[in-house]
Amino acid sequence: MGADNFEPEMNTDDKTKNVRSRILQQAEICICGERERDYGSPETNFAIIAEMWSAYTGAKITPLDVAMMMCLLKIARIKNGGGTGDSFVDLCGYGACGGEIFENDRK
């Protein structure tokens, strides 16, 4: 899969595909349903977070930066042994939100 090509490749065995599919489906449920209902749209939420982080750090933070830094937070937790199965779901969700923000910014 290329950097600018979101076409999925499907060359995996069924067990691996089922785990990947479950994680991605859970992420989709979160970011397209319950989390959006609880916290508002990722674009709006990440823009507010970016403004607050920019004010705190004195550096310009964008909504895309927020998505990527939240991914890094999840990766750090997983690496440190403090992550859970949900950490991978959240990681996929933040990545998808970042991808959406990236695509919208290119328009």
Backbone hydrogen bonds, N-H to C=O, Kabsch-Sander energy under -0.5 kcal/mol:
donor,donor_aa,acceptor,acceptor_aa,energy
5,N,2,G,-1.1
6,F,4,D,-0.6
17,K,13,D,-2.4
18,N,14,D,-2.5
19,V,15,K,-1.9
20,R,16,T,-2.5
21,S,17,K,-2.8
22,R,18,N,-2.4
23,I,19,V,-2.3
24,L,20,R,-2.5
25,Q,21,S,-2.7
26,Q,22,R,-2.5
27,A,23,I,-2.2
28,E,24,L,-2.4
29,I,25,Q,-2.4
30,C,26,Q,-2.1
31,I,27,A,-2.8
32,C,28,E,-2.2
33,G,29,I,-0.5
33,G,30,C,-0.6
34,E,29,I,-1.0
35,R,30,C,-2.0
36,E,30,C,-0.8
37,R,33,G,-2.3
38,D,34,E,-2.3
39,Y,35,R,-3.1
40,G,36,E,-1.9
45,N,41,S,-2.8
46,F,42,P,-3.4
47,A,43,E,-1.8
48,I,44,T,-2.0
49,I,45,N,-2.4
50,A,46,F,-2.7
51,E,47,A,-2.1
52,M,48,I,-2.2
53,W,49,I,-3.1
54,S,50,A,-2.5
55,A,51,E,-2.2
56,Y,52,M,-2.3
57,T,53,W,-2.8
58,G,54,S,-2.4
61,I,59,A,-0.6
66,V,62,T,-2.0
67,A,63,P,-2.1
68,M,64,L,-2.4
69,M,65,D,-3.0
70,M,66,V,-2.4
71,C,67,A,-1.8
72,L,68,M,-2.2
73,L,69,M,-2.1
74,K,70,M,-2.1
75,I,71,C,-2.5
76,A,72,L,-2.7
77,R,73,L,-2.2
78,I,74,K,-2.4
79,K,75,I,-2.8
80,N,76,A,-2.2
81,G,78,I,-1.3
82,G,77,R,-1.9
83,G,77,R,-1.1
87,S,84,T,-1.2
88,F,84,T,-0.7
88,F,85,G,-0.8
89,V,85,G,-1.1
90,D,86,D,-3.1
91,L,87,S,-2.3
92,C,88,F,-2.1
93,G,89,V,-2.3
94,Y,90,D,-3.1
95,G,91,L,-2.2
96,A,92,C,-2.6
97,C,93,G,-2.5
98,G,94,Y,-2.6
99,G,95,G,-2.5
100,E,96,A,-2.2
101,I,97,C,-2.5
102,F,98,G,-2.7
103,E,99,G,-2.5
104,N,100,E,-2.7
105,D,101,I,-2.4
106,R,102,F,-1.2
107,K,103,E,-0.5
107,K,104,N,-0.8
